[in-house]
């Protein structure tokens, strides 16, 4: 009896993985091409020129990109893990990324060119905080707004530090050692119960939200998706390693003061001890991380690759641009007394008088923290 070919059954010991998050409904041609491809196992089908015609910051393109990036994280329930490296999906992803990067360059025609120029404005807390989202939540925010904020931020915080971990194999020496030290803290310093993503899940339970990974993707609007997509875009491309360091540094530099305000907001609204603890933890941790990332990660990278300084500055500027856009989206909705979440079929007035919001039962399990703002 002849032995089987080593390629006749390439995955003989594969065990079915735990179910990932479910695929959500499409928001247009491009996201429909992705969802149908992932459900059918076939290639994405879309019209020639549709990527160029799409709004780079619109619901359709941003969701399509988010779904494609998620294949590199936890994938989706019922979708073969091998689709992560499907050539046709990667070709579409490249087109979407090119569109977004072009849009960023257009909206940042004169970006900062040096690290000092990019970060100096972030190192001094402004006297006027009227445009600050975290200040609004600290002083005027209501519990339903804190819950919406947490639901939306869960798309990042439930995988907190994962996108930035892509930078580790792309650094050397001093920069790598410092980056690993920060990530070690982010991942709980060896304790599973202290992983920051786990702490955020505990926060969600305090707020009567469902802590399942990806649970609120369907309710997340394009401005939120864009902030998460940005770090995946930078993280998955070695050529953008400088921009990823700039993004990470921006998050860490701005995290501590915003987290302090959000911790006070959680306390004032009676959100619960875990909700308050998540942000209190970031006040202390990120105050230290900010110094390490500026002096050791950036300093070490520039010592090794000084030509990346403009890329680091660009990564910071792009982060501020998209976070500011998200803050405007949230404030515009809340100032009008309405939900900032997307309304999906079956989600109208949630019983609290705010069109598009949701009832408490809908949030319950089973049913940069962004700190700059």
Phi, psi and omega per residue, in radians:
X1 nan 2.178 -3.097
X2 -1.341 2.573 3.102
X3 -1.254 2.534 3.107
X4 -1.136 2.587 3.087
X5 -1.085 2.458 3.135
X6 -1.112 -0.262 3.136
X7 -1.815 -0.020 -3.092
X8 -1.275 -0.456 3.093
X9 -2.442 1.403 -2.962
X10 -1.122 -0.321 -3.120
X11 -2.292 1.054 -3.037
X12 -1.172 -0.372 -3.064
X13 -1.933 0.276 -3.130
X14 -1.161 2.294 3.057
X15 -1.862 2.356 -3.124
X16 -1.000 2.192 -3.118
X17 -1.274 2.853 3.041
X18 -1.090 2.554 -3.096
X19 -1.062 2.316 3.065
X20 -1.518 -2.983 3.109
X21 -1.137 2.737 -3.138
X22 -1.410 2.662 3.016
X23 -1.205 2.513 3.136
X24 -1.794 2.983 -3.134
X25 -1.264 2.567 -3.119
X26 -1.219 2.801 3.115
X27 -2.113 0.260 -3.126
X28 2.813 -2.990 -3.025
X29 -1.081 -0.781 -3.051
X30 -1.235 -0.814 3.121
X31 -1.180 -0.538 3.072
X32 -1.176 -0.674 3.098
X33 -1.047 -0.678 -3.126
X34 -1.261 -0.858 -3.091
X35 -1.102 -0.712 3.141
X36 -1.198 -0.632 3.080
X37 -1.134 -0.735 -3.125
X38 -1.214 -0.609 3.130
X39 -1.297 -0.634 -3.037
X40 -1.587 -0.382 -3.043
X41 1.485 0.025 -3.135
X42 -1.662 -3.059 3.129
X43 -1.376 2.768 3.073
X44 -1.259 2.390 -3.119
X45 -2.030 2.097 -3.135
X46 -2.684 2.746 -3.063
X47 -1.260 2.517 3.061
X48 -1.034 2.307 3.130
X49 1.543 -0.075 -3.075
X50 -1.179 -0.548 3.121
X51 -1.168 -0.755 -3.131
X52 -1.166 -0.498 -3.133
X53 -1.449 -0.319 -3.044
X54 -1.301 2.577 3.012
X55 -1.197 2.094 -3.099
X56 -1.088 -0.393 -3.130
X57 -1.887 0.185 -3.091
X58 -1.426 2.938 -3.105
X59 -1.023 -0.755 -3.038
X60 -1.149 -0.930 -3.094
X61 -1.169 -0.746 -3.100
X62 -1.156 -0.659 3.084
X63 -1.183 -0.744 3.114
X64 -0.990 -0.779 -3.135
X65 -1.164 -0.731 3.125
X66 -1.044 -0.782 -3.131
X67 -1.091 -0.717 3.133
X68 -1.177 -0.686 3.096
X69 -1.160 -0.630 -3.071
X70 -1.109 -0.360 3.061
X71 -1.087 -0.403 3.132
X72 -1.565 -0.073 3.104
X73 -1.879 -1.670 -3.074
X74 -1.921 -0.017 3.132
X75 1.184 -2.810 -3.109
X76 -2.369 2.637 3.097
X77 -1.007 2.197 3.095
X78 1.470 0.004 3.141
X79 -1.848 2.222 -3.109
X80 -1.050 2.335 3.127
X81 -1.015 -0.465 -3.101
X82 -1.207 -0.247 3.106
X83 -1.152 -0.273 3.105
X84 -0.929 -0.637 -3.066
X85 -1.984 0.431 3.095
X86 -1.137 2.159 -3.059
X87 -1.034 -0.656 -3.117
X88 -1.221 -0.683 3.083
X89 -1.168 -0.679 3.110
X90 -1.159 -0.624 3.108
X91 -1.118 -0.745 3.086
X92 -1.138 -0.741 -3.141
X93 -1.047 -0.722 3.124
X94 -1.066 -0.706 3.126
X95 -1.125 -0.731 3.124
X96 -1.140 -0.731 3.136
X97 -1.113 -0.734 3.112
X98 -1.050 -0.695 3.119
X99 -1.113 -0.766 -3.123
X100 -1.190 -0.773 3.141
X101 -1.089 -0.688 3.093
X102 -1.089 -0.754 3.130
X103 -1.103 -0.682 3.101
X104 -1.096 -0.734 3.138
X105 -1.134 -0.633 3.118
X106 -1.170 -0.722 -3.092
X107 -1.409 -0.234 3.063
X108 -2.138 1.144 -3.043
X109 -1.165 -0.441 -3.127
X110 -2.303 1.143 -3.073
X111 -1.245 2.801 3.056
X112 -1.044 2.558 -3.096
X113 -1.859 -0.251 -3.118
X114 -2.170 2.777 3.107
X115 -1.110 -0.718 3.140
X116 -1.080 -0.762 -3.130
X117 -1.120 -0.659 -3.097
X118 -1.284 -0.714 -2.965
X119 -1.712 -0.343 -3.113
X120 -0.946 -0.775 -3.140
X121 -1.147 -0.380 -3.076
X122 -1.511 -0.269 -3.061
X123 -1.486 -0.171 3.132
X124 -2.065 2.077 3.125
X125 -1.196 2.234 -3.086
X126 -1.124 2.588 3.096
X127 -1.202 -0.720 3.137
X128 -1.606 1.908 -3.121
X129 -1.800 0.289 -3.063
X130 -1.086 -0.465 3.128
X131 -1.627 0.049 -3.090
X132 -1.460 2.198 3.137
X133 -1.184 -0.729 -3.134
X134 -1.159 -0.579 3.079
X135 -1.161 -0.717 3.086
X136 -1.051 -0.801 -3.132
X137 -1.147 -0.642 3.137
X138 -1.131 -0.713 -2.976
X139 -1.746 -0.561 -3.040
X140 -2.257 -0.244 -3.010
X141 -1.044 2.572 3.086
X142 -1.827 2.862 -3.068
X143 -1.023 -0.688 -3.121
X144 -1.131 -0.528 3.084
X145 -1.260 -0.685 3.072
X146 -1.090 -0.650 -3.141
X147 -1.200 -0.713 3.088
X148 -1.121 -0.761 3.133
X149 -1.025 -0.791 -3.132
X150 -1.177 -0.720 3.128
X151 -1.035 -0.767 -3.133
X152 -1.218 -0.797 -3.116
X153 -1.174 -0.281 3.141
X154 -1.074 -0.413 3.129
X155 -1.122 -0.468 3.000
X156 -1.700 -0.859 -2.947
X157 -1.143 -0.427 3.091
X158 -1.361 -0.056 2.931
X159 -2.309 0.551 -3.089
X160 -0.934 2.353 3.132
X161 1.427 -0.345 -3.139
X162 -1.060 -0.868 -3.126
X163 -1.048 -0.620 -3.115
X164 -1.317 -0.335 3.125
X165 -1.153 -0.348 3.102
X166 -1.044 -0.405 -3.071
X167 -1.311 -0.395 -2.982
X168 -0.992 -0.877 -3.137
X169 -1.224 -0.094 -3.106
X170 -1.778 0.048 3.087
X171 -1.952 2.860 3.070
X172 -2.366 2.839 2.960
X173 0.884 -2.210 -3.021
X174 -1.032 -0.779 -3.123
X175 -1.131 -0.742 -3.137
X176 -1.128 -0.798 -3.115
X177 -1.045 -0.748 -3.132
X178 -1.190 -0.721 -3.128
X179 -1.127 -0.737 3.121
X180 -1.119 -0.651 3.123
X181 -1.088 -0.729 3.114
X182 -1.173 -0.806 -3.129
X183 -1.097 -0.592 3.088
X184 -1.012 -0.736 3.066
X185 -1.141 -0.772 -3.114
X186 -1.048 -0.598 -3.117
X187 -1.642 0.383 2.947
X188 1.594 0.111 3.120
X189 0.907 0.703 3.097
X190 1.586 -0.011 -3.130
X191 -2.035 2.077 -3.083
X192 -1.047 -0.603 -3.087
X193 -1.310 -0.123 3.137
X194 -1.934 0.063 3.028
X195 -1.012 2.324 -3.035
X196 -1.064 -0.593 3.075
X197 -1.109 -0.634 3.095
X198 -1.199 -0.693 3.107
X199 -1.098 -0.622 3.117
X200 -1.243 -0.626 3.061
X201 -1.063 -0.689 3.084
X202 -1.121 -0.688 3.061
X203 -1.010 -0.750 -3.113
X204 -1.114 -0.669 3.113
X205 -1.121 -0.735 3.077
X206 -0.996 -0.636 -3.104
X207 -1.547 0.178 -3.130
X208 1.025 0.695 3.048
X209 -1.842 2.756 3.097
X210 -1.442 2.055 -3.077
X211 -1.463 0.110 3.123
X212 -1.098 2.405 -3.116
X213 -1.025 2.221 3.084
X214 1.367 0.130 -3.027
X215 -1.048 -0.595 -3.022
X216 -1.850 0.340 3.110
X217 -1.018 -0.722 -3.096
X218 -1.124 -0.396 -3.087
X219 -1.706 -0.083 -3.050
X220 -1.485 2.168 3.126
X221 -1.366 2.913 -3.078
X222 -0.957 -0.711 -3.135
X223 -1.049 -0.559 3.075
X224 -1.290 -0.797 -3.138
X225 -1.007 -0.664 -3.112
X226 -1.090 -0.641 -3.138
X227 -1.172 -0.626 3.124
X228 -1.348 -0.704 3.127
X229 -1.069 -0.591 -3.092
X230 -1.044 -0.782 -3.110
X231 -1.245 -0.540 3.057
X232 -1.213 -0.720 3.096
X233 -1.011 -0.877 3.123
X234 -1.143 -0.689 -3.034
X235 -1.242 -0.572 -3.047
X236 -1.512 0.018 -3.136
X237 -2.161 2.041 3.108
X238 -1.033 -0.594 -3.136
X239 -1.109 -0.336 -3.124
X240 -1.856 0.379 -3.087
X241 -1.067 -0.625 3.095
X242 -1.117 -0.732 3.123
X243 -1.126 -0.637 3.115
X244 -1.146 -0.717 3.068
X245 -1.075 -0.699 3.097
X246 -1.104 -0.707 3.099
X247 -1.097 -0.869 -3.101
X248 -1.059 -0.754 -3.140
X249 -1.121 -0.686 3.113
X250 -1.066 -0.771 3.120
X251 -1.061 -0.822 -3.081
X252 -1.216 -0.694 -3.110
X253 -1.123 -0.646 -3.057
X254 -1.656 -0.071 -2.989
X255 -1.256 -0.815 -2.959
X256 -1.049 -0.889 -3.123
X257 -1.143 -0.680 3.109
X258 -1.168 -0.698 3.117
X259 -1.117 -0.619 3.091
X260 -1.076 -0.754 3.135
X261 -1.174 -0.683 -3.129
X262 -1.222 -0.601 3.060
X263 -1.084 -0.708 3.096
X264 -1.163 -0.626 3.112
X265 -1.118 -0.752 3.138
X266 -1.115 -0.701 3.126
X267 -1.159 -0.809 -3.102
X268 -1.079 -0.641 -3.093
X269 -1.576 0.017 3.120
X270 1.155 0.673 -3.070
X271 -1.201 -0.499 3.140
X272 2.211 2.761 -3.051
X273 -1.114 -0.662 -3.138
X274 -1.224 -0.624 3.095
X275 -1.116 -0.759 3.112
X276 -1.188 -0.698 -3.065
X277 -1.107 -0.668 -3.100
X278 -0.973 -0.825 -3.103
X279 -1.355 -0.595 3.074
X280 -1.069 -0.672 3.087
X281 -1.051 -0.689 -3.121
X282 -1.290 -0.451 3.086
X283 -1.045 -0.834 -3.101
X284 -1.330 -0.877 -3.049
X285 -1.104 -0.774 -3.035
X286 -1.359 -0.334 3.012
X287 -1.123 -0.642 3.068
X288 -1.327 -0.791 -3.109
X289 -1.026 -0.631 -3.119
X290 -1.039 -0.728 3.125
X291 -1.188 -0.732 -3.110
X292 -1.166 -0.752 -3.077
X293 -1.205 -0.650 -3.125
X294 -1.254 -0.795 -3.008
X295 -1.536 -0.563 -3.048
X296 -1.834 -0.829 3.140
X297 -1.222 -0.990 3.122
X298 -1.157 -0.799 3.141
X299 -1.042 -0.737 3.126
X300 -1.190 -0.709 3.132
X301 -1.128 -0.742 -3.131
X302 -1.218 -0.500 3.050
X303 -1.156 -0.622 3.134
X304 -1.475 -0.693 -3.046
X305 -2.394 1.284 -3.050
X306 -1.064 -0.399 -3.131
X307 -1.247 -0.098 3.123
X308 -1.574 0.065 -3.057
X309 -1.056 -0.757 -3.137
X310 -1.129 -0.584 3.108
X311 -1.180 -0.701 3.092
X312 -1.068 -0.798 3.133
X313 -1.100 -0.692 3.127
X314 -1.119 -0.734 3.122
X315 -1.047 -0.680 3.101
X316 -1.168 -0.819 -3.106
X317 -1.104 -0.699 3.122
X318 -1.131 -0.658 3.112
X319 -1.107 -0.827 3.127
X320 -1.071 -0.739 -3.141
X321 -1.000 -0.869 -3.064
X322 -1.317 -0.580 3.080
X323 -1.204 -0.646 3.074
X324 -1.104 -0.702 3.141
X325 -1.124 -0.712 3.096
X326 -1.118 -0.745 3.141
X327 -1.055 -0.717 3.110
X328 -1.105 -0.741 3.120
X329 -1.028 -0.809 -3.105
X330 -1.167 -0.814 -3.110
X331 -1.146 -0.690 3.126
X332 -1.023 -0.761 3.140
X333 -1.183 -0.864 -3.058
X334 -1.174 -0.624 3.129
X335 -1.130 -0.417 3.087
X336 -1.617 0.082 3.107
X337 1.268 0.398 -3.136
X338 -2.119 2.892 -3.129
X339 -1.208 2.546 3.065
X340 -1.618 -0.048 3.131
X341 -1.465 2.714 3.046
X342 -1.168 2.470 3.016
X343 -1.561 2.186 3.121
X344 -2.005 2.877 3.128
X345 -0.899 2.258 -3.135
X346 1.609 -0.091 3.118
X347 -2.077 1.653 3.070
X348 -1.926 -2.178 3.044
X349 -1.264 2.104 -3.047
X350 -1.430 0.208 3.109
X351 1.642 -0.051 3.104
X352 -1.896 0.166 3.075
X353 1.544 -0.041 -3.112
X354 -1.867 1.958 -3.119
X355 -1.022 2.286 3.099
X356 1.569 -0.188 3.111
X357 -1.437 -3.107 -3.057
X358 -2.298 2.697 3.102
X359 -1.373 2.828 -3.135
X360 -1.023 -0.659 -3.101
X361 -1.112 -0.498 3.135
X362 -1.228 -0.494 -3.123
X363 -1.422 -0.424 -2.975
X364 -1.114 2.557 3.063
X365 -0.906 2.357 -3.072
X366 1.589 -0.490 -3.139
X367 -1.180 nan nan
X368 nan 0.204 -2.625
X369 1.491 -0.008 -3.067
X370 0.959 0.331 -2.992
X371 -1.273 -0.330 3.133
X372 -0.969 -0.493 -3.062
X373 -1.906 nan nan
